Amino acid sequence: MKDFAAIDFETANEQRSSVCSVGVVVVRGGQVVDSFYSLIHPEPEYYQWFCQEVHGLCAEDTFDAPVFPAVWEKIAPLIEGLPLVAHNAPFDEGCLKEAFSVYQMDYPDYTFYDTLAAARRHFGCRLPNHQLPTVAAACGYDLTQHHHALADAEACAMIALKIL
């Protein structure tokens, strides 16, 4: 796969619609050609302790952030016509669908590919686990800011270029 957009969401709470940050990396011809990162004002608007521990974001960080439709308005042209790639794609696809639903937006049926499933097939039991940092390292990418949406999208893009 040479043309795709890797995407990663972080959420504020257990609701998949509560996206609080997004990272997108656009790959064309096997090369990273663009990237995008934004904080997002989550809906519903509260942070669970566990989520804060994972990504380090809190209500103060996203208080003045744009809402999802305003952020997606900037992302949609970047990814037009491209399949989306995510590590554990059911999570990120679920976030996207739920955010579209909450804001009563028409979902355009994006095609998702999952680097987690691909890594399980490709590496099998040769890795201790198939978490994003482990798989990224096995593909030669050093993920130093795990759970920062753009860093995770970059790692996912590098994995996709190696094994998809």
DRENPA-3360 file (N, C-alpha, C; in nm, 2 decimals, always signed):
BEGIN
1 = MKDFAAID = +0.08/-0.12/+0.00/+0.00/+0.00/+0.00/+0.09/+0.12/+0.00 ~ +0.07/+0.21/-0.10/+0.16/+0.33/-0.11/+0.08/+0.46/-0.09 ~ -0.05/+0.46/-0.10/-0.13/+0.58/-0.08/-0.24/+0.55/+0.03 ~ -0.23/+0.62/+0.14/-0.32/+0.61/+0.25/-0.31/+0.72/+0.34 ~ -0.39/+0.73/+0.44/-0.38/+0.82/+0.55/-0.39/+0.74/+0.68 ~ -0.28/+0.75/+0.76/-0.28/+0.69/+0.90/-0.35/+0.79/+0.99 ~ -0.43/+0.73/+1.08/-0.51/+0.82/+1.17/-0.51/+0.76/+1.31 ~ -0.51/+0.85/+1.41/-0.51/+0.81/+1.55/-0.60/+0.91/+1.63;
9 = FETANEQR = -0.68/+0.86/+1.71/-0.76/+0.94/+1.80/-0.73/+0.91/+1.95 ~ -0.73/+1.01/+2.03/-0.73/+0.99/+2.18/-0.87/+1.03/+2.23 ~ -0.92/+0.97/+2.33/-1.05/+1.00/+2.39/-1.04/+1.05/+2.53 ~ -1.14/+1.13/+2.57/-1.14/+1.19/+2.70/-1.20/+1.10/+2.80 ~ -1.29/+1.01/+2.76/-1.36/+0.92/+2.85/-1.39/+0.79/+2.78 ~ -1.48/+0.71/+2.84/-1.51/+0.57/+2.78/-1.60/+0.58/+2.66 ~ -1.66/+0.70/+2.63/-1.74/+0.72/+2.51/-1.65/+0.74/+2.39 ~ -1.67/+0.66/+2.28/-1.58/+0.67/+2.16/-1.60/+0.81/+2.10;
17 = SSVCSVGV = -1.72/+0.87/+2.12/-1.74/+1.00/+2.06/-1.66/+1.11/+2.12 ~ -1.60/+1.08/+2.24/-1.53/+1.18/+2.32/-1.38/+1.21/+2.27 ~ -1.37/+1.21/+2.14/-1.23/+1.24/+2.08/-1.18/+1.37/+2.13 ~ -1.06/+1.37/+2.18/-1.00/+1.50/+2.24/-0.87/+1.53/+2.16 ~ -0.82/+1.45/+2.08/-0.71/+1.48/+1.99/-0.71/+1.38/+1.87 ~ -0.66/+1.43/+1.76/-0.65/+1.35/+1.64/-0.51/+1.38/+1.57 ~ -0.45/+1.28/+1.52/-0.33/+1.29/+1.43/-0.36/+1.22/+1.30 ~ -0.31/+1.28/+1.19/-0.33/+1.22/+1.06/-0.20/+1.24/+0.99;
25 = VVVRGGQV = -0.15/+1.13/+0.92/-0.03/+1.13/+0.84/-0.08/+1.08/+0.70 ~ -0.05/+1.17/+0.60/-0.09/+1.14/+0.46/+0.03/+1.08/+0.39 ~ +0.01/+0.96/+0.33/+0.12/+0.90/+0.25/+0.07/+0.88/+0.11 ~ +0.16/+0.93/+0.02/+0.13/+0.92/-0.13/+0.26/+0.87/-0.19 ~ +0.24/+0.77/-0.28/+0.36/+0.71/-0.35/+0.46/+0.66/-0.25 ~ +0.42/+0.61/-0.13/+0.51/+0.56/-0.03/+0.59/+0.66/+0.05 ~ +0.55/+0.79/+0.03/+0.62/+0.89/+0.11/+0.52/+0.97/+0.19 ~ +0.56/+1.01/+0.31/+0.48/+1.10/+0.39/+0.48/+1.24/+0.32;
33 = VDSFYSLI = +0.36/+1.29/+0.29/+0.35/+1.42/+0.22/+0.28/+1.52/+0.30 ~ +0.21/+1.48/+0.40/+0.14/+1.58/+0.49/+0.11/+1.52/+0.62 ~ +0.09/+1.61/+0.72/+0.04/+1.56/+0.85/-0.05/+1.67/+0.91 ~ -0.13/+1.63/+1.01/-0.22/+1.72/+1.07/-0.24/+1.67/+1.22 ~ -0.24/+1.77/+1.31/-0.27/+1.74/+1.45/-0.36/+1.85/+1.50 ~ -0.46/+1.81/+1.58/-0.54/+1.90/+1.65/-0.60/+1.85/+1.78 ~ -0.61/+1.93/+1.88/-0.69/+1.90/+2.00/-0.83/+1.92/+1.96 ~ -0.92/+1.85/+2.03/-1.06/+1.86/+2.00/-1.14/+1.88/+2.13;
41 = HPEPEYYQ = -1.24/+1.96/+2.13/-1.33/+1.98/+2.25/-1.42/+1.85/+2.25 ~ -1.40/+1.77/+2.35/-1.47/+1.64/+2.35/-1.62/+1.65/+2.38 ~ -1.69/+1.55/+2.33/-1.84/+1.53/+2.35/-1.86/+1.39/+2.38 ~ -1.91/+1.35/+2.50/-1.94/+1.43/+2.61/-1.81/+1.49/+2.67 ~ -1.84/+1.60/+2.74/-1.73/+1.69/+2.79/-1.69/+1.66/+2.93 ~ -1.62/+1.55/+2.95/-1.56/+1.52/+3.08/-1.44/+1.42/+3.05 ~ -1.35/+1.43/+3.14/-1.23/+1.34/+3.13/-1.23/+1.24/+3.24 ~ -1.21/+1.11/+3.20/-1.19/+1.00/+3.30/-1.04/+1.00/+3.34;
49 = WFCQEVHG = -1.02/+0.97/+3.47/-0.88/+0.96/+3.52/-0.80/+0.87/+3.43 ~ -0.85/+0.75/+3.40/-0.77/+0.66/+3.32/-0.72/+0.71/+3.19 ~ -0.81/+0.78/+3.12/-0.78/+0.84/+2.99/-0.67/+0.95/+3.01 ~ -0.68/+1.03/+3.11/-0.58/+1.13/+3.13/-0.45/+1.07/+3.16 ~ -0.45/+0.96/+3.23/-0.32/+0.89/+3.26/-0.26/+0.83/+3.14 ~ -0.34/+0.79/+3.04/-0.28/+0.74/+2.92/-0.22/+0.84/+2.83 ~ -0.29/+0.95/+2.80/-0.24/+1.05/+2.70/-0.20/+1.18/+2.76 ~ -0.23/+1.21/+2.89/-0.19/+1.33/+2.95/-0.27/+1.45/+2.93;
57 = LCAEDTFD = -0.38/+1.44/+2.85/-0.47/+1.56/+2.82/-0.57/+1.57/+2.93 ~ -0.61/+1.69/+2.95/-0.72/+1.72/+3.05/-0.81/+1.83/+3.00 ~ -0.92/+1.86/+3.07/-1.02/+1.96/+3.03/-0.95/+2.09/+3.00 ~ -0.86/+2.13/+3.08/-0.79/+2.26/+3.05/-0.73/+2.27/+2.91 ~ -0.67/+2.15/+2.87/-0.61/+2.15/+2.74/-0.71/+2.17/+2.62 ~ -0.83/+2.12/+2.64/-0.92/+2.12/+2.53/-1.04/+2.22/+2.55 ~ -1.03/+2.30/+2.65/-1.14/+2.39/+2.68/-1.17/+2.48/+2.56 ~ -1.07/+2.54/+2.50/-1.09/+2.63/+2.39/-1.07/+2.56/+2.25;
65 = APVFPAVW = -1.05/+2.43/+2.25/-1.02/+2.36/+2.13/-1.15/+2.36/+2.04 ~ -1.13/+2.35/+1.91/-1.25/+2.34/+1.82/-1.33/+2.21/+1.84 ~ -1.45/+2.21/+1.81/-1.53/+2.09/+1.82/-1.50/+2.00/+1.69 ~ -1.54/+1.88/+1.70/-1.51/+1.78/+1.60/-1.54/+1.83/+1.46 ~ -1.66/+1.88/+1.43/-1.69/+1.91/+1.29/-1.60/+2.02/+1.23 ~ -1.55/+2.11/+1.31/-1.46/+2.21/+1.27/-1.32/+2.15/+1.23 ~ -1.28/+2.05/+1.31/-1.15/+1.98/+1.29/-1.17/+1.89/+1.17 ~ -1.28/+1.82/+1.16/-1.29/+1.73/+1.04/-1.30/+1.81/+0.91;
73 = EKIAPLIE = -1.35/+1.93/+0.91/-1.35/+2.01/+0.79/-1.21/+2.03/+0.74 ~ -1.11/+2.04/+0.82/-0.97/+2.05/+0.78/-0.91/+1.92/+0.73 ~ -0.96/+1.81/+0.80/-0.90/+1.68/+0.77/-0.96/+1.62/+0.64 ~ -1.09/+1.63/+0.62/-1.15/+1.57/+0.50/-1.08/+1.59/+0.37 ~ -1.04/+1.72/+0.34/-0.98/+1.73/+0.21/-0.84/+1.66/+0.20 ~ -0.77/+1.65/+0.31/-0.64/+1.59/+0.31/-0.65/+1.44/+0.28 ~ -0.76/+1.38/+0.32/-0.77/+1.23/+0.31/-0.86/+1.19/+0.20 ~ -0.92/+1.28/+0.13/-1.02/+1.25/+0.02/-0.96/+1.14/-0.07;
81 = GLPLVAHN = -1.04/+1.04/-0.09/-1.01/+0.93/-0.18/-0.90/+0.83/-0.13 ~ -0.86/+0.85/+0.00/-0.76/+0.76/+0.05/-0.82/+0.66/+0.15 ~ -0.77/+0.54/+0.16/-0.81/+0.45/+0.27/-0.74/+0.50/+0.39 ~ -0.80/+0.46/+0.51/-0.75/+0.50/+0.64/-0.68/+0.38/+0.70 ~ -0.58/+0.40/+0.77/-0.50/+0.30/+0.84/-0.49/+0.34/+0.99 ~ -0.51/+0.24/+1.07/-0.50/+0.27/+1.22/-0.45/+0.14/+1.29 ~ -0.38/+0.16/+1.40/-0.34/+0.04/+1.48/-0.45/+0.02/+1.58 ~ -0.52/-0.10/+1.56/-0.64/-0.13/+1.63/-0.75/-0.05/+1.56;
89 = APFDEGCL = -0.77/-0.07/+1.44/-0.86/+0.01/+1.36/-1.01/+0.01/+1.41 ~ -1.06/-0.10/+1.47/-1.19/-0.09/+1.52/-1.21/+0.02/+1.62 ~ -1.11/+0.05/+1.70/-1.12/+0.16/+1.79/-1.13/+0.29/+1.72 ~ -1.04/+0.32/+1.63/-1.04/+0.45/+1.57/-1.15/+0.47/+1.47 ~ -1.19/+0.36/+1.40/-1.31/+0.37/+1.32/-1.43/+0.39/+1.40 ~ -1.44/+0.33/+1.52/-1.55/+0.35/+1.61/-1.56/+0.49/+1.66 ~ -1.45/+0.55/+1.69/-1.44/+0.69/+1.73/-1.49/+0.78/+1.62 ~ -1.45/+0.76/+1.50/-1.49/+0.84/+1.39/-1.64/+0.83/+1.37;
97 = KEAFSVYQ = -1.69/+0.71/+1.36/-1.83/+0.69/+1.34/-1.92/+0.75/+1.45 ~ -1.87/+0.74/+1.58/-1.95/+0.79/+1.69/-1.94/+0.95/+1.69 ~ -1.83/+1.00/+1.65/-1.82/+1.15/+1.65/-1.91/+1.20/+1.53 ~ -1.91/+1.13/+1.42/-2.00/+1.17/+1.31/-2.15/+1.17/+1.36 ~ -2.18/+1.06/+1.43/-2.32/+1.04/+1.48/-2.36/+1.15/+1.58 ~ -2.27/+1.18/+1.67/-2.31/+1.28/+1.78/-2.34/+1.41/+1.71 ~ -2.26/+1.45/+1.61/-2.28/+1.58/+1.55/-2.37/+1.57/+1.42 ~ -2.44/+1.46/+1.41/-2.54/+1.43/+1.30/-2.48/+1.47/+1.16;
105 = MDYPDYTF = -2.36/+1.42/+1.14/-2.29/+1.44/+1.01/-2.31/+1.31/+0.93 ~ -2.31/+1.32/+0.80/-2.32/+1.20/+0.72/-2.18/+1.13/+0.71 ~ -2.18/+1.01/+0.75/-2.05/+0.93/+0.75/-2.02/+0.88/+0.61 ~ -1.91/+0.91/+0.55/-1.88/+0.88/+0.41/-1.82/+0.73/+0.39 ~ -1.84/+0.64/+0.48/-1.80/+0.50/+0.47/-1.65/+0.49/+0.43 ~ -1.56/+0.54/+0.51/-1.42/+0.53/+0.49/-1.38/+0.38/+0.50 ~ -1.28/+0.34/+0.41/-1.23/+0.21/+0.42/-1.11/+0.22/+0.52 ~ -1.11/+0.12/+0.62/-1.01/+0.12/+0.72/-0.93/-0.01/+0.70;
113 = YDTLAAAR = -0.79/+0.00/+0.72/-0.70/-0.11/+0.73/-0.64/-0.11/+0.87 ~ -0.62/-0.23/+0.92/-0.57/-0.24/+1.06/-0.43/-0.29/+1.07 ~ -0.33/-0.20/+1.12/-0.20/-0.25/+1.13/-0.18/-0.35/+1.25 ~ -0.27/-0.34/+1.34/-0.26/-0.44/+1.45/-0.28/-0.58/+1.40 ~ -0.39/-0.60/+1.32/-0.42/-0.73/+1.27/-0.31/-0.77/+1.17 ~ -0.26/-0.68/+1.09/-0.16/-0.71/+1.00/-0.03/-0.75/+1.07 ~ +0.00/-0.68/+1.18/+0.12/-0.72/+1.26/+0.11/-0.86/+1.32 ~ -0.01/-0.89/+1.36/-0.03/-1.03/+1.42/+0.00/-1.13/+1.31;
121 = RHFGCRLP = -0.05/-1.11/+1.19/-0.03/-1.20/+1.08/+0.12/-1.20/+1.04 ~ +0.18/-1.08/+1.03/+0.32/-1.07/+0.98/+0.42/-1.12/+1.08 ~ +0.41/-1.08/+1.21/+0.51/-1.12/+1.31/+0.48/-1.24/+1.39 ~ +0.35/-1.27/+1.40/+0.31/-1.39/+1.48/+0.36/-1.38/+1.62 ~ +0.42/-1.49/+1.67/+0.47/-1.50/+1.80/+0.61/-1.45/+1.82 ~ +0.67/-1.39/+1.71/+0.81/-1.35/+1.72/+0.82/-1.22/+1.80 ~ +0.71/-1.15/+1.83/+0.71/-1.03/+1.92/+0.65/-1.07/+2.05 ~ +0.69/-1.00/+2.16/+0.63/-1.02/+2.29/+0.49/-0.98/+2.30;
129 = NHQLPTVA = +0.45/-0.88/+2.22/+0.31/-0.83/+2.21/+0.30/-0.76/+2.07 ~ +0.18/-0.71/+2.04/+0.16/-0.64/+1.92/+0.11/-0.50/+1.94 ~ +0.15/-0.44/+2.05/+0.12/-0.31/+2.09/+0.20/-0.21/+1.99 ~ +0.15/-0.09/+1.97/+0.20/+0.00/+1.87/+0.35/+0.02/+1.89 ~ +0.40/+0.05/+2.01/+0.55/+0.07/+2.02/+0.63/-0.05/+1.99 ~ +0.58/-0.17/+2.02/+0.65/-0.29/+1.99/+0.66/-0.32/+1.84 ~ +0.55/-0.30/+1.78/+0.54/-0.33/+1.63/+0.62/-0.22/+1.56 ~ +0.61/-0.10/+1.60/+0.69/+0.01/+1.54/+0.84/-0.02/+1.55;
137 = AACGYDLT = +0.88/-0.06/+1.67/+1.02/-0.09/+1.68/+1.07/-0.20/+1.59 ~ +0.98/-0.30/+1.58/+1.01/-0.42/+1.49/+1.02/-0.37/+1.34 ~ +0.95/-0.26/+1.31/+0.96/-0.21/+1.18/+1.06/-0.10/+1.16 ~ +1.14/-0.08/+1.27/+1.25/+0.02/+1.26/+1.22/+0.16/+1.29 ~ +1.10/+0.18/+1.36/+1.06/+0.32/+1.40/+1.06/+0.33/+1.55 ~ +1.12/+0.44/+1.60/+1.13/+0.46/+1.74/+1.01/+0.55/+1.78 ~ +0.91/+0.50/+1.84/+0.80/+0.57/+1.89/+0.83/+0.63/+2.03 ~ +0.86/+0.75/+2.04/+0.90/+0.81/+2.17/+0.78/+0.88/+2.24;
145 = QHHHALAD = +0.68/+0.92/+2.17/+0.57/+0.99/+2.24/+0.44/+0.91/+2.22 ~ +0.44/+0.79/+2.27/+0.32/+0.70/+2.25/+0.20/+0.77/+2.32 ~ +0.09/+0.76/+2.26/-0.04/+0.82/+2.30/-0.05/+0.97/+2.27 ~ +0.05/+1.02/+2.19/+0.03/+1.15/+2.13/-0.03/+1.12/+1.99 ~ -0.14/+1.17/+1.96/-0.22/+1.12/+1.84/-0.13/+1.13/+1.71 ~ -0.05/+1.24/+1.70/+0.03/+1.25/+1.58/+0.14/+1.15/+1.58 ~ +0.21/+1.14/+1.69/+0.32/+1.04/+1.70/+0.27/+0.90/+1.67 ~ +0.15/+0.87/+1.72/+0.10/+0.73/+1.70/+0.06/+0.72/+1.55;
153 = AEACAMIA = +0.00/+0.82/+1.49/-0.03/+0.81/+1.35/+0.10/+0.80/+1.26 ~ +0.20/+0.87/+1.30/+0.33/+0.85/+1.23/+0.38/+0.71/+1.24 ~ +0.38/+0.65/+1.36/+0.42/+0.52/+1.38/+0.34/+0.42/+1.30 ~ +0.21/+0.44/+1.30/+0.12/+0.36/+1.22/+0.15/+0.36/+1.07 ~ +0.18/+0.48/+1.02/+0.21/+0.50/+0.88/+0.34/+0.42/+0.85 ~ +0.44/+0.43/+0.94/+0.56/+0.36/+0.91/+0.54/+0.20/+0.91 ~ +0.46/+0.16/+1.00/+0.42/+0.01/+1.01/+0.35/-0.03/+0.88 ~ +0.26/+0.05/+0.84/+0.18/+0.02/+0.72/+0.27/+0.02/+0.59;
161 = LKIL = +0.37/+0.11/+0.59/+0.46/+0.10/+0.47/+0.55/-0.02/+0.47 ~ +0.57/-0.08/+0.59/+0.66/-0.20/+0.60/+0.58/-0.32/+0.58 ~ +0.46/-0.33/+0.63/+0.39/-0.47/+0.63/+0.26/-0.47/+0.56 ~ +0.20/-0.36/+0.51/+0.08/-0.37/+0.44/+0.10/-0.38/+0.29;
% end
